[in-house]
Amino acid sequence: MIIDAWIQHPTGPFMRDPLFATLLRWQGIDPASLPETIPSELTLHALDAAGVDRALVSAWWGPRGPMLANDDVAALARAHPERLIGVASVDLMRPMAAVRELRRCVRELGMRALRVLPWLWSLPPNDRRYYPLYAECIELSIPFCLQVGHTGPMCPSEPGRPIPYLDEVALDFPELTIVGGHIGYPWTTEMIALATKYPNVYIDTSAYKASRYPRELVEYMRGHGKRKVLFGSNYPMITPHECLAALDELELPEDARALFLGGNAQRVFGV
């Protein structure tokens, strides 16, 4: 089984957000060409093209409000329960409302994780506004997912630095399962250090092709980190097929490859 730990099912307004202007330029996409509504079949076809069996599809919430609404993402997951698993997002500026919304997303909508993007809020994950959410994730038995590393959008990258920010969170909440997406580059060694140090800290490879994984990450995946790294694509910013095209070149042992592609995600997300 192949599980993609991080995708979005986009909408035209979401992709046309100025935050993604750099990404669209890299992909050669004219924002005006994007339709308002993008059929779910397009996302499912992208998964099929890479042989991906299931994917964690994320909602987005930013300082200006929902960008991909929880209810819409949950409805998409309900329409394709054998393929898609919803990941919630919440308003970081309203911590108690965020806790209630997360509780609703998990208990009523069936979502299986929370994702917050520190760069979107210009707040590193050790900021006090995250802490009620960490406690609620533990109570709900769901992982907390975030972006680590530099940002593609034209925003400061410092909130994505793993040490000291995420290090302090893992110390304060040893029961919290944490999945750091986008491998942490250029601080990949910091992210590997945290995943090695803390039993409940993991890395996902979203936003990177296998051909671009840093050497130290590949060595970690081949050895003692084989249970700590999850495959992710960050579709539609990059397709799962592109991400996996050079997987054979990594020469992962058979057990490490199976854990990376799906086994670790099954365990972490309870799939």
Contacts in CASP RR format, 6 or more apart in sequence:
PFRMAT RR
TARGET T0000
AUTHOR 0000-0000-0000
METHOD contacts of the structure
MODEL  1
MIIDAWIQHPTGPFMRDPLFATLLRWQGIDPASLPETIPSELTLHALDAA
GVDRALVSAWWGPRGPMLANDDVAALARAHPERLIGVASVDLMRPMAAVR
ELRRCVRELGMRALRVLPWLWSLPPNDRRYYPLYAECIELSIPFCLQVGH
TGPMCPSEPGRPIPYLDEVALDFPELTIVGGHIGYPWTTEMIALATKYPN
VYIDTSAYKASRYPRELVEYMRGHGKRKVLFGSNYPMITPHECLAALDEL
ELPEDARALFLGGNAQRVFGV
1 53 0 8 1.000
1 54 0 8 1.000
1 261 0 8 1.000
1 262 0 8 1.000
1 263 0 8 1.000
1 266 0 8 1.000
2 50 0 8 1.000
2 51 0 8 1.000
2 52 0 8 1.000
2 53 0 8 1.000
2 54 0 8 1.000
2 231 0 8 1.000
2 244 0 8 1.000
2 261 0 8 1.000
2 262 0 8 1.000
3 52 0 8 1.000
3 53 0 8 1.000
3 54 0 8 1.000
3 55 0 8 1.000
3 56 0 8 1.000
3 230 0 8 1.000
3 231 0 8 1.000
3 261 0 8 1.000
3 262 0 8 1.000
3 263 0 8 1.000
3 265 0 8 1.000
3 266 0 8 1.000
3 269 0 8 1.000
3 271 0 8 1.000
4 47 0 8 1.000
4 50 0 8 1.000
4 52 0 8 1.000
4 54 0 8 1.000
4 55 0 8 1.000
4 56 0 8 1.000
4 231 0 8 1.000
4 232 0 8 1.000
4 233 0 8 1.000
4 235 0 8 1.000
4 240 0 8 1.000
5 55 0 8 1.000
5 56 0 8 1.000
5 145 0 8 1.000
5 179 0 8 1.000
5 181 0 8 1.000
5 204 0 8 1.000
5 206 0 8 1.000
5 230 0 8 1.000
5 231 0 8 1.000
5 232 0 8 1.000
5 265 0 8 1.000
5 269 0 8 1.000
6 56 0 8 1.000
6 58 0 8 1.000
6 115 0 8 1.000
6 145 0 8 1.000
6 181 0 8 1.000
6 204 0 8 1.000
6 206 0 8 1.000
6 232 0 8 1.000
6 233 0 8 1.000
6 234 0 8 1.000
7 43 0 8 1.000
7 47 0 8 1.000
7 55 0 8 1.000
7 56 0 8 1.000
7 57 0 8 1.000
7 58 0 8 1.000
7 232 0 8 1.000
7 233 0 8 1.000
7 234 0 8 1.000
7 235 0 8 1.000
7 236 0 8 1.000
7 240 0 8 1.000
8 14 0 8 1.000
8 57 0 8 1.000
8 58 0 8 1.000
8 60 0 8 1.000
8 68 0 8 1.000
8 234 0 8 1.000
8 235 0 8 1.000
8 236 0 8 1.000
9 38 0 8 1.000
9 40 0 8 1.000
9 43 0 8 1.000
9 57 0 8 1.000
9 68 0 8 1.000
9 73 0 8 1.000
9 76 0 8 1.000
9 84 0 8 1.000
10 38 0 8 1.000
10 68 0 8 1.000
10 236 0 8 1.000
11 36 0 8 1.000
11 37 0 8 1.000
11 38 0 8 1.000
11 68 0 8 1.000
12 34 0 8 1.000
12 35 0 8 1.000
12 36 0 8 1.000
12 37 0 8 1.000
12 38 0 8 1.000
13 36 0 8 1.000
14 20 0 8 1.000
14 60 0 8 1.000
14 67 0 8 1.000
14 68 0 8 1.000
15 24 0 8 1.000
15 29 0 8 1.000
15 31 0 8 1.000
15 34 0 8 1.000
15 236 0 8 1.000
16 31 0 8 1.000
16 34 0 8 1.000
17 67 0 8 1.000
19 120 0 8 1.000
19 153 0 8 1.000
19 155 0 8 1.000
20 153 0 8 1.000
20 237 0 8 1.000
21 31 0 8 1.000
21 153 0 8 1.000
21 154 0 8 1.000
22 152 0 8 1.000
22 153 0 8 1.000
22 154 0 8 1.000
23 152 0 8 1.000
23 153 0 8 1.000
23 237 0 8 1.000
24 30 0 8 1.000
24 31 0 8 1.000
27 237 0 8 1.000
40 76 0 8 1.000
40 79 0 8 1.000
40 80 0 8 1.000
43 57 0 8 1.000
43 235 0 8 1.000
43 236 0 8 1.000
44 80 0 8 1.000
44 83 0 8 1.000
46 235 0 8 1.000
46 236 0 8 1.000
46 239 0 8 1.000
46 240 0 8 1.000
46 241 0 8 1.000
47 53 0 8 1.000
47 55 0 8 1.000
47 83 0 8 1.000
47 235 0 8 1.000
47 240 0 8 1.000
49 239 0 8 1.000
49 240 0 8 1.000
49 241 0 8 1.000
50 233 0 8 1.000
50 239 0 8 1.000
50 240 0 8 1.000
50 241 0 8 1.000
50 243 0 8 1.000
50 244 0 8 1.000
51 240 0 8 1.000
52 233 0 8 1.000
52 240 0 8 1.000
53 83 0 8 1.000
54 82 0 8 1.000
54 83 0 8 1.000
54 84 0 8 1.000
54 85 0 8 1.000
54 271 0 8 1.000
55 83 0 8 1.000
55 84 0 8 1.000
55 85 0 8 1.000
55 235 0 8 1.000
55 240 0 8 1.000
56 85 0 8 1.000
56 86 0 8 1.000
56 87 0 8 1.000
56 112 0 8 1.000
56 113 0 8 1.000
56 145 0 8 1.000
56 265 0 8 1.000
56 269 0 8 1.000
57 73 0 8 1.000
57 76 0 8 1.000
57 77 0 8 1.000
57 84 0 8 1.000
57 85 0 8 1.000
57 86 0 8 1.000
57 87 0 8 1.000
58 68 0 8 1.000
58 73 0 8 1.000
58 86 0 8 1.000
58 87 0 8 1.000
58 89 0 8 1.000
58 115 0 8 1.000
58 145 0 8 1.000
59 66 0 8 1.000
59 68 0 8 1.000
59 69 0 8 1.000
59 70 0 8 1.000
59 72 0 8 1.000
59 73 0 8 1.000
59 86 0 8 1.000
59 87 0 8 1.000
59 88 0 8 1.000
59 89 0 8 1.000
59 105 0 8 1.000
59 111 0 8 1.000
59 115 0 8 1.000
60 66 0 8 1.000
60 67 0 8 1.000
60 68 0 8 1.000
60 89 0 8 1.000
60 117 0 8 1.000
60 120 0 8 1.000
61 67 0 8 1.000
61 70 0 8 1.000
61 89 0 8 1.000
61 90 0 8 1.000
61 91 0 8 1.000
61 92 0 8 1.000
61 116 0 8 1.000
62 89 0 8 1.000
62 91 0 8 1.000
62 92 0 8 1.000
62 117 0 8 1.000
62 120 0 8 1.000
62 121 0 8 1.000
63 93 0 8 1.000
63 120 0 8 1.000
63 121 0 8 1.000
65 91 0 8 1.000
66 89 0 8 1.000
68 89 0 8 1.000
70 88 0 8 1.000
70 89 0 8 1.000
70 101 0 8 1.000
70 105 0 8 1.000
70 109 0 8 1.000
70 111 0 8 1.000
71 109 0 8 1.000
73 86 0 8 1.000
73 87 0 8 1.000
73 88 0 8 1.000
73 111 0 8 1.000
74 86 0 8 1.000
74 105 0 8 1.000
74 109 0 8 1.000
74 110 0 8 1.000
74 111 0 8 1.000
76 84 0 8 1.000
76 86 0 8 1.000
77 84 0 8 1.000
77 85 0 8 1.000
77 86 0 8 1.000
77 110 0 8 1.000
77 111 0 8 1.000
85 111 0 8 1.000
85 112 0 8 1.000
85 269 0 8 1.000
85 271 0 8 1.000
86 109 0 8 1.000
86 110 0 8 1.000
86 111 0 8 1.000
86 112 0 8 1.000
86 113 0 8 1.000
87 111 0 8 1.000
87 112 0 8 1.000
87 113 0 8 1.000
87 114 0 8 1.000
87 115 0 8 1.000
87 145 0 8 1.000
88 101 0 8 1.000
88 102 0 8 1.000
88 105 0 8 1.000
88 106 0 8 1.000
88 109 0 8 1.000
88 111 0 8 1.000
88 113 0 8 1.000
88 114 0 8 1.000
88 115 0 8 1.000
89 114 0 8 1.000
89 115 0 8 1.000
89 116 0 8 1.000
90 97 0 8 1.000
90 98 0 8 1.000
90 99 0 8 1.000
90 101 0 8 1.000
90 102 0 8 1.000
90 105 0 8 1.000
90 114 0 8 1.000
90 116 0 8 1.000
90 133 0 8 1.000
91 97 0 8 1.000
91 98 0 8 1.000
91 101 0 8 1.000
92 98 0 8 1.000
92 116 0 8 1.000
92 121 0 8 1.000
92 123 0 8 1.000
92 129 0 8 1.000
92 130 0 8 1.000
92 133 0 8 1.000
93 121 0 8 1.000
93 129 0 8 1.000
95 129 0 8 1.000
95 131 0 8 1.000
95 132 0 8 1.000
95 133 0 8 1.000
96 132 0 8 1.000
98 132 0 8 1.000
98 133 0 8 1.000
99 132 0 8 1.000
99 133 0 8 1.000
99 136 0 8 1.000
102 114 0 8 1.000
102 133 0 8 1.000
102 136 0 8 1.000
102 137 0 8 1.000
102 140 0 8 1.000
103 136 0 8 1.000
103 140 0 8 1.000
105 111 0 8 1.000
105 114 0 8 1.000
106 112 0 8 1.000
106 140 0 8 1.000
106 142 0 8 1.000
107 140 0 8 1.000
111 142 0 8 1.000
112 142 0 8 1.000
112 269 0 8 1.000
112 270 0 8 1.000
112 271 0 8 1.000
113 142 0 8 1.000
113 143 0 8 1.000
113 144 0 8 1.000
113 145 0 8 1.000
113 179 0 8 1.000
113 269 0 8 1.000
114 133 0 8 1.000
114 137 0 8 1.000
114 142 0 8 1.000
114 143 0 8 1.000
114 144 0 8 1.000
114 145 0 8 1.000
115 144 0 8 1.000
115 145 0 8 1.000
115 146 0 8 1.000
116 125 0 8 1.000
116 130 0 8 1.000
116 133 0 8 1.000
116 144 0 8 1.000
116 145 0 8 1.000
116 146 0 8 1.000
117 146 0 8 1.000
117 147 0 8 1.000
118 124 0 8 1.000
118 125 0 8 1.000
118 146 0 8 1.000
118 147 0 8 1.000
118 159 0 8 1.000
118 160 0 8 1.000
118 165 0 8 1.000
119 147 0 8 1.000
119 151 0 8 1.000
119 153 0 8 1.000
119 155 0 8 1.000
119 156 0 8 1.000
119 157 0 8 1.000
119 159 0 8 1.000
119 160 0 8 1.000
120 155 0 8 1.000
121 159 0 8 1.000
122 155 0 8 1.000
122 156 0 8 1.000
122 159 0 8 1.000
123 129 0 8 1.000
123 130 0 8 1.000
123 159 0 8 1.000
124 158 0 8 1.000
124 159 0 8 1.000
124 160 0 8 1.000
124 161 0 8 1.000
124 165 0 8 1.000
125 146 0 8 1.000
125 159 0 8 1.000
125 160 0 8 1.000
125 165 0 8 1.000
125 166 0 8 1.000
125 169 0 8 1.000
126 164 0 8 1.000
126 165 0 8 1.000
126 166 0 8 1.000
126 168 0 8 1.000
126 169 0 8 1.000
126 172 0 8 1.000
130 169 0 8 1.000
131 172 0 8 1.000
133 144 0 8 1.000
134 144 0 8 1.000
134 169 0 8 1.000
134 172 0 8 1.000
134 173 0 8 1.000
134 176 0 8 1.000
135 173 0 8 1.000
137 143 0 8 1.000
137 144 0 8 1.000
137 176 0 8 1.000
137 177 0 8 1.000
138 173 0 8 1.000
138 175 0 8 1.000
138 176 0 8 1.000
142 177 0 8 1.000
143 177 0 8 1.000
143 178 0 8 1.000
143 179 0 8 1.000
143 202 0 8 1.000
143 268 0 8 1.000
143 269 0 8 1.000
144 176 0 8 1.000
144 177 0 8 1.000
144 178 0 8 1.000
144 179 0 8 1.000
145 178 0 8 1.000
145 179 0 8 1.000
145 180 0 8 1.000
145 181 0 8 1.000
145 204 0 8 1.000
146 160 0 8 1.000
146 166 0 8 1.000
146 178 0 8 1.000
146 179 0 8 1.000
146 180 0 8 1.000
146 181 0 8 1.000
147 160 0 8 1.000
147 180 0 8 1.000
147 181 0 8 1.000
147 182 0 8 1.000
148 160 0 8 1.000
148 161 0 8 1.000
148 162 0 8 1.000
148 166 0 8 1.000
148 180 0 8 1.000
148 181 0 8 1.000
148 182 0 8 1.000
148 183 0 8 1.000
148 184 0 8 1.000
148 187 0 8 1.000
148 191 0 8 1.000
148 203 0 8 1.000
149 157 0 8 1.000
149 160 0 8 1.000
149 161 0 8 1.000
149 162 0 8 1.000
149 182 0 8 1.000
149 183 0 8 1.000
149 184 0 8 1.000
149 185 0 8 1.000
149 186 0 8 1.000
149 187 0 8 1.000
149 191 0 8 1.000
150 157 0 8 1.000
150 160 0 8 1.000
150 184 0 8 1.000
150 185 0 8 1.000
150 186 0 8 1.000
151 157 0 8 1.000
151 160 0 8 1.000
159 165 0 8 1.000
160 166 0 8 1.000
160 184 0 8 1.000
160 187 0 8 1.000
161 187 0 8 1.000
161 190 0 8 1.000
162 184 0 8 1.000
162 187 0 8 1.000
162 190 0 8 1.000
162 191 0 8 1.000
162 193 0 8 1.000
162 194 0 8 1.000
163 187 0 8 1.000
163 190 0 8 1.000
163 193 0 8 1.000
163 194 0 8 1.000
166 178 0 8 1.000
166 180 0 8 1.000
166 194 0 8 1.000
166 201 0 8 1.000
167 194 0 8 1.000
169 176 0 8 1.000
169 178 0 8 1.000
170 176 0 8 1.000
170 178 0 8 1.000
170 194 0 8 1.000
170 197 0 8 1.000
170 198 0 8 1.000
170 200 0 8 1.000
170 201 0 8 1.000
174 198 0 8 1.000
174 200 0 8 1.000
175 200 0 8 1.000
176 200 0 8 1.000
177 200 0 8 1.000
177 202 0 8 1.000
177 268 0 8 1.000
178 198 0 8 1.000
178 200 0 8 1.000
178 201 0 8 1.000
178 202 0 8 1.000
179 202 0 8 1.000
179 203 0 8 1.000
179 204 0 8 1.000
179 230 0 8 1.000
179 268 0 8 1.000
180 191 0 8 1.000
180 201 0 8 1.000
180 202 0 8 1.000
180 203 0 8 1.000
180 204 0 8 1.000
181 203 0 8 1.000
181 204 0 8 1.000
181 205 0 8 1.000
181 206 0 8 1.000
181 207 0 8 1.000
181 232 0 8 1.000
182 204 0 8 1.000
182 206 0 8 1.000
182 207 0 8 1.000
182 208 0 8 1.000
182 234 0 8 1.000
183 191 0 8 1.000
183 203 0 8 1.000
183 204 0 8 1.000
183 205 0 8 1.000
183 207 0 8 1.000
183 208 0 8 1.000
183 213 0 8 1.000
183 214 0 8 1.000
183 217 0 8 1.000
184 190 0 8 1.000
184 191 0 8 1.000
184 203 0 8 1.000
185 208 0 8 1.000
185 214 0 8 1.000
188 214 0 8 1.000
188 216 0 8 1.000
188 217 0 8 1.000
189 216 0 8 1.000
191 203 0 8 1.000
192 203 0 8 1.000
192 216 0 8 1.000
192 217 0 8 1.000
192 220 0 8 1.000
194 201 0 8 1.000
195 201 0 8 1.000
195 202 0 8 1.000
195 203 0 8 1.000
195 220 0 8 1.000
195 225 0 8 1.000
195 228 0 8 1.000
195 229 0 8 1.000
196 220 0 8 1.000
196 224 0 8 1.000
196 225 0 8 1.000
196 228 0 8 1.000
201 228 0 8 1.000
202 228 0 8 1.000
202 229 0 8 1.000
202 230 0 8 1.000
202 264 0 8 1.000
202 268 0 8 1.000
203 217 0 8 1.000
203 228 0 8 1.000
203 229 0 8 1.000
203 230 0 8 1.000
204 229 0 8 1.000
204 230 0 8 1.000
204 231 0 8 1.000
204 232 0 8 1.000
205 213 0 8 1.000
205 217 0 8 1.000
205 229 0 8 1.000
205 230 0 8 1.000
205 231 0 8 1.000
205 232 0 8 1.000
205 243 0 8 1.000
206 232 0 8 1.000
206 233 0 8 1.000
206 234 0 8 1.000
206 243 0 8 1.000
207 233 0 8 1.000
207 234 0 8 1.000
207 237 0 8 1.000
207 238 0 8 1.000
208 238 0 8 1.000
208 243 0 8 1.000
209 238 0 8 1.000
209 242 0 8 1.000
209 243 0 8 1.000
209 245 0 8 1.000
209 246 0 8 1.000
210 243 0 8 1.000
210 244 0 8 1.000
210 245 0 8 1.000
210 246 0 8 1.000
210 247 0 8 1.000
210 249 0 8 1.000
210 250 0 8 1.000
211 245 0 8 1.000
211 246 0 8 1.000
211 249 0 8 1.000
213 221 0 8 1.000
213 250 0 8 1.000
217 229 0 8 1.000
218 250 0 8 1.000
218 252 0 8 1.000
220 228 0 8 1.000
220 229 0 8 1.000
221 229 0 8 1.000
221 250 0 8 1.000
221 252 0 8 1.000
221 256 0 8 1.000
221 260 0 8 1.000
222 250 0 8 1.000
222 251 0 8 1.000
222 252 0 8 1.000
222 253 0 8 1.000
222 256 0 8 1.000
223 253 0 8 1.000
223 256 0 8 1.000
226 252 0 8 1.000
226 253 0 8 1.000
226 255 0 8 1.000
226 256 0 8 1.000
226 259 0 8 1.000
226 260 0 8 1.000
227 259 0 8 1.000
227 264 0 8 1.000
227 267 0 8 1.000
228 264 0 8 1.000
229 260 0 8 1.000
229 264 0 8 1.000
230 260 0 8 1.000
230 262 0 8 1.000
230 264 0 8 1.000
230 265 0 8 1.000
230 268 0 8 1.000
231 243 0 8 1.000
231 244 0 8 1.000
231 260 0 8 1.000
231 261 0 8 1.000
231 262 0 8 1.000
231 265 0 8 1.000
232 240 0 8 1.000
232 243 0 8 1.000
233 239 0 8 1.000
233 240 0 8 1.000
233 242 0 8 1.000
233 243 0 8 1.000
247 257 0 8 1.000
252 260 0 8 1.000
265 271 0 8 1.000
END
